[in-house]
């Protein structure tokens, strides 16, 4: 030991004690001012959970502003007149610190959180309005955490109700379109009756949830969590928990869940994992015959090694993790890419779910947003197209050969791409662009050329297109607090109507979703 080492150790101990003392003071401030709404354990209550993994997209300076000034159109009050700047900074530092004990949220906690507001069986089994129930739009307004149910023929609201904090991953529908299920970032799953315009049930399935999926037979809801590392199976009737599945590979390495999907033609759910290089497939219909085409022997081999049974993972090992997928129309193939540190920028993988392995690498540049991909028939065969989160291009890919047919230059990086079977056009945003985020471009699916554009409001972000049931109208979000839903004629690109809304981050047409339209994400 050198002469300076004891001094360094002593200084380190003093700093550690000081840090613990400061954290303790911050914890006391949190319990005094925040715990009533956010829970003493920070798991959430009236307000959302305040854990590091739940706050990934909120920077600390912004969080300090929220504590000081409150959050508009929510129950979050301002504390700037009660707390000093140092106290606010301490509280924010505290909520960005991992708790001393790992959070636990298992079957017992899930059961205890469930709330039943109404019994669907006691409500009329027919719509309480004259509008076409299959041409409704469910609009998520993130600005003030509300949902609007919109008549897709007249473009008039039928209902508007408060949602849980920060809905994520798009609502999912029952096969008949009557019920819609929402997932919030802090784990709440809500079931709403679109025919009777009533909230039916809610349950907290996790502490940090990515998204949910509804089985093709309408019996189950599968929830994928970041925290804890679980999949949660719920009974779709009343959101009662059925099963909690710990997510880890065969060596015990745990993983967050990136996304869950329904593969209805396969009677299964497909799961993307964030931390281990695997795709999982879970069959939800224990009585359905296997649909792994021509691979009965392979499937039976899987059973022999313990992969049989409802909700038992059927693993497809990969070289790299995949964050989101595009499914071909058969649902036998997925193409995926990885995001973040260690991601495979400029690289896509095609996986055959039947043989459970990668069959192709696709040299995709930038960071393709494959979960927002669409497909259509082009020159006698099927192609798919994906926007890109890092580069101003749309990649068009032949799904027979998985070769890139064309890279279409756009105004800038985009997040969403949409079309419809009844229109020759595909719409793509550039919401990640620095200077063209207010304009959407329109691609002719026949020529693969850009043929038009729309700018709903100059200088304000325009994003997320969804079409009406018949494909006649395209609805675009002005993605701002003082935003709007803008309705366009899908043939002439002319504005038809504008509805003011609070940051309408997404709108979802019932028919297009339940029929798995080729022009929207699944």
HELIX and SHEET records of a PDB file:
HELIX    1   1 UNK A    5  UNK A   33  1                                  29    
HELIX    2   2 UNK A   35  UNK A   38  1                                   4    
HELIX    3   3 UNK A   52  UNK A   55  5                                   4    
HELIX    4   4 UNK A   60  UNK A   69  1                                  10    
HELIX    5   5 UNK A   85  UNK A   95  1                                  11    
HELIX    6   6 UNK A  107  UNK A  113  1                                   7    
HELIX    7   7 UNK A  120  UNK A  122  5                                   3    
HELIX    8   8 UNK A  133  UNK A  135  5                                   3    
HELIX    9   9 UNK A  264  UNK A  266  5                                   3    
HELIX   10  10 UNK A  296  UNK A  304  1                                   9    
HELIX   11  11 UNK A  370  UNK A  372  5                                   3    
HELIX   12  12 UNK A  510  UNK A  514  1                                   5    
SHEET    1   A 5 UNK A 115  UNK A 116  0                                        
SHEET    2   A 5 UNK A 198  UNK A 204 -1                                        
SHEET    3   A 5 UNK A 188  UNK A 193 -1                                        
SHEET    4   A 5 UNK A 179  UNK A 183 -1                                        
SHEET    5   A 5 UNK A 172  UNK A 173 -1                                        
SHEET    1   B 4 UNK A 156  UNK A 162  0                                        
SHEET    2   B 4 UNK A 146  UNK A 151 -1                                        
SHEET    3   B 4 UNK A 136  UNK A 141 -1                                        
SHEET    4   B 4 UNK A 504  UNK A 509 -1                                        
SHEET    1   C 4 UNK A 208  UNK A 214  0                                        
SHEET    2   C 4 UNK A 220  UNK A 227 -1                                        
SHEET    3   C 4 UNK A 230  UNK A 235 -1                                        
SHEET    4   C 4 UNK A 241  UNK A 246 -1                                        
SHEET    1   D 4 UNK A 257  UNK A 263  0                                        
SHEET    2   D 4 UNK A 268  UNK A 273 -1                                        
SHEET    3   D 4 UNK A 278  UNK A 283 -1                                        
SHEET    4   D 4 UNK A 314  UNK A 317 -1                                        
SHEET    1   E 4 UNK A 324  UNK A 327  0                                        
SHEET    2   E 4 UNK A 333  UNK A 337 -1                                        
SHEET    3   E 4 UNK A 348  UNK A 352 -1                                        
SHEET    4   E 4 UNK A 357  UNK A 362 -1                                        
SHEET    1   F 4 UNK A 374  UNK A 378  0                                        
SHEET    2   F 4 UNK A 381  UNK A 386 -1                                        
SHEET    3   F 4 UNK A 393  UNK A 398 -1                                        
SHEET    4   F 4 UNK A 404  UNK A 409 -1                                        
SHEET    1   G 4 UNK A 417  UNK A 418  0                                        
SHEET    2   G 4 UNK A 425  UNK A 428 -1                                        
SHEET    3   G 4 UNK A 440  UNK A 444 -1                                        
SHEET    4   G 4 UNK A 449  UNK A 454 -1                                        
SHEET    1   H 4 UNK A 462  UNK A 467  0                                        
SHEET    2   H 4 UNK A 473  UNK A 478 -1                                        
SHEET    3   H 4 UNK A 483  UNK A 489 -1                                        
SHEET    4   H 4 UNK A 495  UNK A 501 -1                                        
END                                                                             
